[in-house]
Amino acid sequence: MGERIKVLVVDDSALMRRMISDMINSSPDCEVVDIARDGGEAIEKVSRLHPDVVTLDVEMPRINGLEALAHIMMHMPTPVIMVSALTKEGAETTIRALELGAIDFIAKPGGKSISVGIEEIKEELLKKIRVAARAKPKRLHIRRKKKHYLPKRLRENSAIVFGASTGGPGTLMDILQCLPEDIPPVFIVQHMPPGFTSSFAKRLNTLARFEIKEAEDGDIIESGVGYVAPGDYHMVIRRGRIRLNQEPKLHGVRPAVDKTMESAAETFGDNTIGVLLTGMGSDGAEGLKKIKDAGGRTIVEAEQTCVVFGMPKAAIEAGAAEVIVPSYRIADEIIRMLGE
């Protein structure tokens, strides 16, 4: 066996620290190297101990989780998994944490106390720690909108489909805020549980030049609107409308990128642009291949900017990638393709 993954557990609750530590130490490939009671202590111990992964609570005295996260990602980028409450406020805070550079998050069970049903999240926590340990965290940066203009002769009946998982929220924020207001309809599938996609869509809407909303069943598809697949629902396109369903999970996830991309290829054919971003696993590779086979255009995020080079790698290996570029060039590629 190789070296164990070294985890720093940060929480102001002694009970919570012990419970998370016990879960982590129960795995033969992980170990808790230390604990911290607040954000200030977390910053000091990340600097001194250089853990592989940090689990970080939000509400703490002195320096809270978001303040600590911003400092860590600015000065010593480290994979961070947030521990988030299943409340509206908790979801909004989680989206802000992902924007600041957190790799992923674990939702507290029950919404009242994380100590209730904590064993339910044990396997999910360990899985995310293993993914985070292999991830490439991005240094915190200031987002700047880059103005793009659509070509005068735009491909008619066009659509753009984005797929992303681990590391995707921040990357999507960077790309979508650079696209113009008169963009064709945009479909966004980000692996995220129920209760969080609504907050994610609202945050995207404040950044983008066009409207972005959480998709609802029966939505009429319009240009200049982005539709975010809601957590726990597949999103497909049928006869000019959004259709949501809870068919079985695909690749262990719902929403699945493949479902949306395949329906887009069937609906928009060679006027479809598929974009596959950072993420673990292979979801999106088959859907992107369907878009390419239908004559559409495909863009895959290059390894150099991926937090996790899983989904893009699978698409490249499947022969689905027409263009492979770093995330900061994707908006340019979309505009170029729309004019060709």
Secondary structure, 3 states (H helix, E strand, C coil): CCCCEEEEEECCCHHHHHHHHHHHHCCCCEEEEEEECCHHHHHHHHHHHCCCEEEEECCCCCCCHHHHHHHHHHHCCCCEEEEECCCHHHHHHHHHHHHHCCCEEEECCCCCCCCCCHHHHHHHHHHHHHHHHHCCCCCCCCCCCCCCCCCCCCCCCCEEEEEECCCHHHHHHHHHCCCCCCCCCEEEEECCCCCCHHHHHHHHHHHCCCEEEECCCCCECCCCEEEECCCCCEEEEECCEEEEECCCCECCECCCHHHHHHHHHHHHHHHEEEEECCECCCCCHHHHHHHHHCCCEEEEECHHHCCCECHHHHHHHCCCCCEEECHHHHHHHHHHHHCC
